[in-house]
Amino acid sequence: MDRVYEIPDEPNVDPVSSVEEDVIRGANPRFTFPFGILFSTFLYCGEAASALYMVRVYRKNNETFWMTYTFSFFMFSSIMVQLTLIFVHRDLAKDKPLSLFMHLILLGPVIRCLEAMIKYLTLWKKEGQEEPYVSLTRKKMLIDGEEVLIEWEVGHSIRTLAMHRNAYKRVSQIQAFLGSVPQLTYQLYVSLISAEVPLSRGVLMIFSLISVTYGATLCNMLAIQIKYDDYKIRLGPLEVLCITIWRTLEITSRLMILVLFSATLKLKAVPFLVLNFLIIFFEPWVNFWRSGAQMPNNIEKNISRVGTLVVLISVTILYAGINFSCWSALQLRLADRDLVDKGQNWGHMGLHYSVRLVENVIMVLVFKFFGVKVLLNYCHSLIALQLIIAYLISIVFMLLFFQYLHPLRSLFTRNVVDYLHCVCCHQHRQRRAGNSEPPFEAETRQSIV
């Protein structure tokens, strides 16, 4: 049977350079067991089951307020997960009533997991056979510090399985930052107020914590893939371990500070938290309106302007949810074609961690001086110091990753040390110029200007 070659549209690859450069024929990719899909589905089902059980417990104990918030966080993230899977797989344009029904009853990840497993078993049975439909894919790769263009064939079935993997990576982001983060924060708050942690609530918090850690780790990997879409990227165990420690310390310390701050001020903390979220949410839109750019119309084919607006709002909500608890590793640019800033923006990262560190210190001080002793039977000063130290250690692991472990750090025009050196030298030069400049020369310069 003749093989049919398809060259997918890759707008980020320069066709002229692809022709001129030497192309190395790479080995065809092998399919692997979809562990990530199974793990994401397990987290989704486990967190959903434990959340619904807690809703039942709260309802039985006539705790309507706690029941409402627990159910709301579960429903919002579940609905967003279903919409994401439908959008990625384009189910509205296909005749798949069973899939749509499973999404309607919030079991979309389960049916998608079964589809991915069936696709994997089909590939496993046909291992060694050539597929009639293949695509040619070209990516750049750094080998011994040199940039090499590699080309390989990707079968249609393997590409479909890869689409399932990418969809579940995005689902894990939504579940983690729009569902697990608020759920974990709220359950910690309830446990702190009630001074007890029953087994059912503990199980829910464990599922939420694992989901948040897994989603935050994937957040960095997806950010690297989006920024360097032309490159084939491989992350080793050491890089993944560094990212996991960085994100775990960052998120757990941030959430614990938020919980202690909320438990101290109670309803008075709500305006501060809401204002914080709204500032992050409206920041990309303010930059978009200031740029005077038009609404992007290339997000998806056959989608109306209203649909484009809905997608952009959903992306902004996810962006705000990520930055509320940790750094998103990407800067959202609604005026750009790719919706993100693909540059290595050290200034944005420095600003984010500086503001978050000041916020955390303020909230910890509020807890230390105004926290009620009934909440915790431990020294408030020690707790506050440990949380700030944990957040600072997470920043150290972040700097370590970008300085030494980033897979494409050789492409950086400036690394972390260079950026810090430039900032310090710039401030030092300004200080020296201000101290050494004679007053007469300063007045003459101002008059000339």
Salt bridges, closest charged atoms under 4 A:
ASP91 OD2 - HIS103 NE2 3.93
ASP91 OD2 - ARG112 NH2 1.70
GLU115 OE1 - ARG112 NH1 3.05
GLU127 OE2 - ARG30 NH2 2.85
GLU130 OE1 - ARG3 NH1 3.90
GLU147 OE2 - LYS140 NZ 3.74
GLU151 OE1 - ARG25 NH1 3.62
GLU151 OE2 - ARG138 NE 2.69
GLU153 OE1 - ARG3 NH1 3.25
GLU153 OE2 - ARG25 NH2 2.69
ASP229 OD1 - LYS139 NZ 3.60
GLU250 OE1 - ARG247 NH1 3.01
GLU300 OE2 - ARG90 NE 2.75
ASP338 OD1 - ARG337 NH1 3.96
ASP338 OD2 - LYS342 NZ 3.50
ASP341 OD2 - ARG333 NH2 3.90
GLU359 OE1 - ARG254 NH1 3.32
GLU359 OE1 - ARG356 NH1 2.94
GLU437 OE2 - ARG445 NH1 3.23
